[in-house]
Amino acid sequence: MQITYDVFRDLLYIRLDDQPQPVINRRVSENVVLDIGEGDRIVGIEILDASESLVLERLLPVRFQVLQEATLA
């Protein structure tokens, strides 16, 4: 599992499956998008406006990466 936070977009992404695969994005609420992969499995969770929904420090001791540059396309 990998957790990435993009400070510029205020976007938190939780990647559950490390295998490269095509995904379908499914919006389940105003601020949550699921990435659905092979076999209809959830492989990623995207939380928009993340700072309004959660406190990153509460994720600890889980390690997360804060992106300092606009690296996500």
DRENSE-916321 format. One record per residue (C-alpha): residue number from 0; x, y, z. Coordinates in Angstrom, 3 decimals, always signed. Layout:
<pts>
[pt NUM; [X; Y; Z]]
...
</pts>
This chain:
<pts>
[pt 0; [+0.000; +0.000; +0.000]]
[pt 1; [+1.242; +3.485; -0.832]]
[pt 2; [-0.211; +6.793; +0.341]]
[pt 3; [+0.608; +9.971; -1.583]]
[pt 4; [-0.494; +13.504; -0.778]]
[pt 5; [-0.301; +16.224; -3.443]]
[pt 6; [-0.107; +19.491; -1.517]]
[pt 7; [-0.832; +21.623; -4.616]]
[pt 8; [-4.056; +19.802; -5.491]]
[pt 9; [-4.964; +18.888; -1.891]]
[pt 10; [-5.378; +15.345; -3.127]]
[pt 11; [-4.710; +12.191; -1.112]]
[pt 12; [-4.225; +8.980; -3.070]]
[pt 13; [-4.142; +5.538; -1.483]]
[pt 14; [-2.815; +2.840; -3.798]]
[pt 15; [-3.860; -0.619; -2.589]]
[pt 16; [-2.443; -2.752; -5.417]]
[pt 17; [+1.032; -2.168; -6.854]]
[pt 18; [+0.480; -4.069; -10.103]]
[pt 19; [+0.179; -1.866; -13.214]]
[pt 20; [-3.241; -2.343; -14.744]]
[pt 21; [-5.964; -0.392; -16.510]]
[pt 22; [-8.448; +1.188; -14.122]]
[pt 23; [-11.896; +2.712; -14.323]]
[pt 24; [-12.600; +5.751; -12.147]]
[pt 25; [-15.857; +5.581; -10.205]]
[pt 26; [-16.935; +8.644; -8.219]]
[pt 27; [-18.708; +7.488; -5.074]]
[pt 28; [-19.169; +10.900; -3.461]]
[pt 29; [-18.335; +14.528; -4.117]]
[pt 30; [-14.761; +14.074; -2.856]]
[pt 31; [-14.023; +10.361; -3.254]]
[pt 32; [-13.088; +8.528; -6.461]]
[pt 33; [-12.338; +4.805; -6.576]]
[pt 34; [-9.977; +3.248; -9.107]]
[pt 35; [-11.484; -0.097; -10.086]]
[pt 36; [-9.086; -2.602; -11.640]]
[pt 37; [-9.199; -6.127; -12.947]]
[pt 38; [-11.894; -8.317; -11.428]]
[pt 39; [-13.782; -5.220; -10.212]]
[pt 40; [-11.282; -4.847; -7.356]]
[pt 41; [-10.598; -1.476; -5.764]]
[pt 42; [-6.946; -0.694; -6.469]]
[pt 43; [-6.897; +2.968; -5.468]]
[pt 44; [-8.809; +5.592; -3.518]]
[pt 45; [-8.544; +9.281; -4.370]]
[pt 46; [-9.726; +11.859; -1.841]]
[pt 47; [-10.229; +15.349; -3.244]]
[pt 48; [-9.959; +18.387; -0.938]]
[pt 49; [-8.294; +16.013; +1.524]]
[pt 50; [-7.375; +18.654; +4.103]]
[pt 51; [-11.086; +19.402; +4.552]]
[pt 52; [-11.872; +15.739; +5.271]]
[pt 53; [-8.998; +14.439; +7.385]]
[pt 54; [-5.851; +15.296; +9.286]]
[pt 55; [-2.767; +13.686; +7.732]]
[pt 56; [-1.067; +13.325; +11.096]]
[pt 57; [-3.833; +10.912; +12.141]]
[pt 58; [-2.617; +8.493; +9.473]]
[pt 59; [+0.574; +7.972; +11.420]]
[pt 60; [+2.401; +5.691; +11.969]]
[pt 61; [+1.602; +4.932; +8.326]]
[pt 62; [+4.281; +6.454; +6.120]]
[pt 63; [+3.067; +8.824; +3.434]]
[pt 64; [+4.725; +10.915; +0.759]]
[pt 65; [+4.000; +14.616; +0.280]]
[pt 66; [+4.532; +15.776; -3.290]]
[pt 67; [+6.183; +19.181; -3.449]]
[pt 68; [+5.898; +19.562; -7.222]]
[pt 69; [+2.996; +19.075; -9.573]]
[pt 70; [+4.077; +15.558; -10.592]]
[pt 71; [+0.662; +13.937; -10.987]]
[pt 72; [-0.897; +14.320; -14.396]]
</pts>
